[in-house]
């Protein structure tokens, strides 16, 4: 698949995926362009929707959120109403970092973080098990993150 961007745009996207806090001068040095040329290209990539946003990656352990779980859920119904109610409720729980609608055995997979086993038990009992339409829950503890989310392969 050919992307509607050139190699310089790809270099810019690769660089900011690794460190979006680079100054235009630093970015230009890495790419081989002037700061102003980098700025123009970066703004064009943003305007064309290639860049969805910027954010900081926080250290969960330092923040006391050392436990990470992946929770597979199946719903009682495959109706649009059930999906909408579930997705709305999930969006209100800050411990749920990601929610993915799946093809396969489970309807959704959630990635959640918490301080310790007691906090996970409370989250599971008081929030996850009470989400609308939940029929089955299967939780998996992440022992260690082997590969962190990197950037998209460009």
C-alpha positions as CSV (number, residue, x, y, z in Angstrom):
1,X,0.0,0.0,0.0
2,X,1.4,3.4,-1.0
3,X,0.8,6.1,1.5
4,X,-0.1,9.6,0.3
5,X,3.0,11.0,2.0
6,X,6.6,11.1,0.9
7,X,9.8,9.8,2.7
8,X,10.5,13.1,4.5
9,X,6.9,13.0,6.0
10,X,7.6,9.4,7.0
11,X,10.9,10.5,8.7
12,X,9.0,13.2,10.6
13,X,6.3,10.8,11.7
14,X,8.9,8.2,12.8
15,X,10.8,10.9,14.8
16,X,7.8,12.3,16.6
17,X,6.5,8.9,17.5
18,X,9.7,8.3,19.4
19,X,9.7,11.8,20.9
20,X,6.9,14.2,20.3
21,X,8.6,16.8,22.6
22,X,11.3,17.6,20.1
23,X,11.8,21.2,19.2
24,X,11.4,22.1,15.5
25,X,15.2,22.7,15.5
26,X,15.9,19.2,16.9
27,X,13.4,17.7,14.5
28,X,15.0,19.5,11.6
29,X,18.4,18.3,12.6
30,X,17.2,14.7,12.7
31,X,15.4,14.9,9.4
32,X,17.8,17.1,7.5
33,X,15.4,20.1,7.0
34,X,15.3,23.6,8.4
35,X,13.1,24.1,11.5
36,X,10.6,26.2,9.5
37,X,10.3,23.5,6.8
38,X,9.7,20.9,9.5
39,X,7.1,23.1,11.1
40,X,5.2,23.5,7.8
41,X,5.3,19.8,7.0
42,X,4.2,18.9,10.6
43,X,1.3,21.3,10.5
44,X,0.3,19.9,7.1
45,X,0.4,16.3,8.5
46,X,-1.8,17.4,11.4
47,X,-4.3,19.2,9.1
48,X,-4.5,16.1,6.8
49,X,-5.3,13.9,9.9
50,X,-2.1,11.8,9.9
51,X,-1.4,13.0,13.5
52,X,-4.3,12.3,15.8
53,X,-2.8,14.0,18.9
54,X,0.1,14.2,21.3
55,X,0.4,12.8,24.8
56,X,2.9,11.9,27.5
57,X,3.6,8.3,28.4
58,X,3.4,8.0,32.2
59,X,5.3,5.5,34.3
60,X,2.6,3.4,35.9
61,X,4.9,2.0,38.6
62,X,6.0,5.4,39.8
63,X,2.3,6.4,40.0
64,X,1.5,3.3,42.1
65,X,-0.4,1.5,39.3
66,X,1.9,-1.4,39.0
67,X,-0.8,-4.1,38.3
68,X,-2.1,-4.4,34.8
69,X,-4.8,-6.8,33.7
70,X,-6.5,-7.7,30.4
71,X,-10.1,-8.6,30.9
72,X,-12.1,-10.4,28.2
73,X,-15.8,-9.9,28.3
74,X,-18.8,-11.5,26.6
75,X,-22.1,-9.8,26.5
76,X,-25.6,-11.2,27.0
77,X,-26.8,-9.9,23.6
78,X,-25.3,-8.7,20.3
79,X,-27.9,-5.9,20.0
80,X,-26.8,-2.4,19.2
81,X,-28.5,-1.2,22.4
82,X,-26.4,-3.6,24.5
83,X,-23.2,-2.5,22.8
84,X,-24.0,1.2,23.2
85,X,-24.8,0.8,26.9
86,X,-21.7,-1.2,27.6
87,X,-19.4,1.2,25.7
88,X,-20.9,4.3,27.4
89,X,-20.4,2.7,30.8
90,X,-16.8,1.7,30.1
91,X,-15.9,5.2,29.1
92,X,-16.8,6.4,32.6
93,X,-14.2,4.2,34.4
94,X,-10.8,5.8,34.5
95,X,-9.0,2.5,35.5
96,X,-10.0,1.1,32.1
97,X,-7.3,2.4,29.8
98,X,-8.4,0.7,26.6
99,X,-11.5,-1.1,25.4
100,X,-11.5,-3.0,22.1
101,X,-14.5,-4.6,20.3
102,X,-13.2,-8.0,19.2
103,X,-13.9,-10.6,16.6
104,X,-13.6,-14.1,18.1
105,X,-14.5,-15.7,21.4
106,X,-14.9,-12.5,23.5
107,X,-16.9,-9.4,22.6
108,X,-14.5,-7.0,24.2
109,X,-11.0,-6.8,25.7
110,X,-10.2,-4.2,28.4
111,X,-6.8,-3.1,29.6
112,X,-7.0,-1.9,33.2
113,X,-4.5,-0.8,35.8
114,X,-4.7,-0.7,39.5
115,X,-2.5,-0.4,42.7
116,X,-2.7,-3.9,44.0
117,X,-4.8,-7.1,44.2
118,X,-7.3,-5.6,46.6
119,X,-7.9,-2.7,44.2
120,X,-8.4,-5.1,41.3
121,X,-10.9,-7.1,43.3
122,X,-12.9,-3.9,44.1
123,X,-12.7,-2.8,40.4
124,X,-13.8,-6.3,39.3
125,X,-16.6,-6.7,41.8
126,X,-17.9,-3.1,41.9
127,X,-17.4,-1.9,38.4
128,X,-16.5,-4.5,35.7
129,X,-19.0,-7.2,36.8
130,X,-21.7,-4.6,37.0
131,X,-21.2,-3.2,33.5
132,X,-24.4,-3.4,31.4
133,X,-24.9,-6.6,29.5
134,X,-21.9,-8.6,30.8
135,X,-22.5,-12.3,30.7
136,X,-18.9,-13.7,31.1
137,X,-15.6,-12.2,32.4
138,X,-12.1,-13.7,32.1
139,X,-9.2,-11.8,33.6
140,X,-5.5,-12.1,32.9
141,X,-2.7,-10.5,35.0
142,X,0.1,-9.1,33.0
143,X,3.3,-10.2,34.7
144,X,5.6,-8.0,32.7
145,X,5.4,-5.8,29.6
146,X,7.8,-7.3,27.1
147,X,7.2,-4.8,24.3
148,X,5.6,-1.4,25.0
149,X,3.5,0.3,22.4
150,X,5.9,1.8,19.9
151,X,4.9,3.7,16.8
152,X,3.3,2.6,13.7
153,X,5.7,1.0,11.2
154,X,6.3,3.6,8.5
